[in-house]
Amino acid sequence: MEEGSINLPPGFQFYPTDEELVLDFLYRKASLLPCNPNIIPDLDSYVLDPRDLSGKALSSGNQWYFFSQKTPDLTTKNGYWKQLDIDEAIYTSSSKIVGIKKYLVFYMGEAPDGIETSWIMHEYSLPNGGLGCAPYQRRSGTKNLDGGEWVLCRVYERKCSQHGLWYDEDDDDGTELSCLDEIFLSIDDDLEEISLPN
């Protein structure tokens, strides 16, 4: 285990709902309220490649969780995160909007010519960057932070079927290749079939 890694005790899994991520973790972080247990670390997510999250972010199954400061620069050393045009509102059981979930895909290479990978990020933020929308009452004297500065991220790798279709099942037996690996292997196969003149 790497120094600074965050892991749950054996037998425990971390599978919160979107509402729980926003209300129990992100809202408390942005409001400077204590978060118990304090298990989700702060990372500069947009500098790290997805494969570098292991040992740095909270890991549960095939998903990694961390807080980050929101930034317009989504580039890493080997690629970039591209935001999809999907913003999903997160509601409480009483139908009150408490957060926004954005979807991002990781691309290898330089924008805009990168190669799409199977890595997905869900970026959770408070609606309108405000804290007054959550159902918790702020204690008097609590410092008010701009909730728009913090995001909570969930990163995972989609699986690719033999037909090239993506799916997000939790079926990880370790024998499947990522779609990016399959692309690279198919390029190698194509190069072997090409005969060069003597």
N, C-alpha and C positions, 0 to 999 in steps of 0.2 A: 504494500500500500504506500502510495506517495505521500510525502509530507504535506499536510494541509488538506488532504482528501477528506471528503465528507461521506460517510457511509452509515446506513441504518443497522441496528443490531440484527443478528440472524433471525429470520422468521418475520421481520417487519417489512412492509412494502409501503411506498408513498404513492397513492393514486387519488389525489384530490380532484374534486370537480372544478370546473371553471369558476363557479361562484365561490368555492372555498379558497381557491388561489387568490382571487381578488380581495375578498373580505377578510380572510384570516391571515393573509401574508402581505399582499401588495398595499392594501389600505393602511395596515399597521406600520409598514416600512415608511410609507410616504408621510404618515402622521407622526413619526418618531415615537410610536407606542411600542412597548416591548412585544416581541413575538416569541411565544413559548410553545413549543421548543424552537430555538433559533437555529434551524438546520439548513436554511437556504443561503448560500454565500453570495457576496457581491463580486462580480467579475466584469471585466471590460470585454463583453461578449463579442463585439464586432472586430476585435483584434485576433481572437482565437478561431482557428479552423474547427469545425465540428468534431473531428477526430481527436482534438486536443483537450476536449472537455473532461475526459475521464480522469478522475483524481482531483479535479478542480471544482466541479459542480456537484450538486446533490444527485446521486445516481439511484434510480429505482427501476429495475428491469432494463428496458432498452430506452429509457428516457432520462434526460438530464435537466435539472432545474437550477436557475440562478437569477439574481437581481442584477440589473445593469442600469447605467445612466443612458437616457435616450440621446442618440446622436444621429445626424444626417449622413455621416460617413460609415457605410456598411461594408468596407473592404477589410479583408484579412491578408495574411502574408501569401496565401495561395489562391485566393478567390474573393467572392463577394456574396452578400445576401441580397436577394432581389425580392422586393415586396410585391405580393400578388394584389390584385384589386379586390380583395375580399376583407371587409371589416364586419365582424360579427358582434352584435351587442350581447352582453352577458346580463341575464336577469336573475333576480332573487325569486324565491318561490311565491312572493307576493307581486310579481311582475314589475318590479322596479329595476331600472337599468343601473348597474353598479360598475360596469367595466366594458372595455372594448378588446376584442381579440383580433389581431392582425396575423396574416399568414405570410411567411417568407420562405423562399427556396434558396439553397446554397448552390452557387455556380463556381466551377473551377476555372481559373484563368482571369483575364482582365475584362472588365465591362466594356462594351456590351456583347462581346464575342465569346463569353465563357460557355462552358459545357454544363448543362443542368445535371445536378447530382440527385441522389435520393434523400438528402438531408432536408428536413423541414423544421422551421421554428414557428412556434406560436408565441407572439409577443402580446402580453397582457398589459393594458394601461387603464388608468382611471378616466372616465368620460370627461371630456372638455378640460382635462388636466386638473380638475377640481377635486377637493376632498369633501365638500359639503353634500355630495350625492349619496354617500354611503350611509347605511342605516345606523352607524355608530354615532354617539354623541361625543364630540371632542371635549376633553377636560379643559377647564379654564386654565390658562397659563401654559398650555402646550404650544410649542413653537409650530407655526404653520409653514409647511414646506409646499413648494409647487409640486403637486402630485404628478404633473406631466414630466418631471425630470426622471422619475423612476419607472422602469418596466420590469415585469417578471417574465422570464423566458422559459419555455419548455422546448427542448430540442430532441428529435428522434430521427431515426433512419427508416424511410419507407422501404418496403420489400417490393421486389419486381418479380412478376410471374414469368413463366417460360414464354408467354406471348407478349412480353414487353409492357404489360399493364401494371400500374402501381397499386399497392394495397397496403393498409396500415394495421394488419393483424398483429397480434402479440405472439406470433408463432415463430420463435427464434430458437431453432435447434442447432444453429451454427454451421449448417451445411450449404446455405444459399449464398450466392455472390450478390453484391450490390449491383444495381443497374450500370453504374459507372465502370465497375470491374468487367461486367459482361461486354460493354462497349469496347473497352481496351482489348479484351481477348478476341472479339470479332475483328478488330482492326488487324491484330497480329495474324489471324487466319487469312484475311484478305491479302495481306502482304506476301504470305507464303505461296498463294496461288498465282501471283504475278511473276511471269518469267521475263527476265531481262535479256536483251540481245547480247551476244558475245562480241 
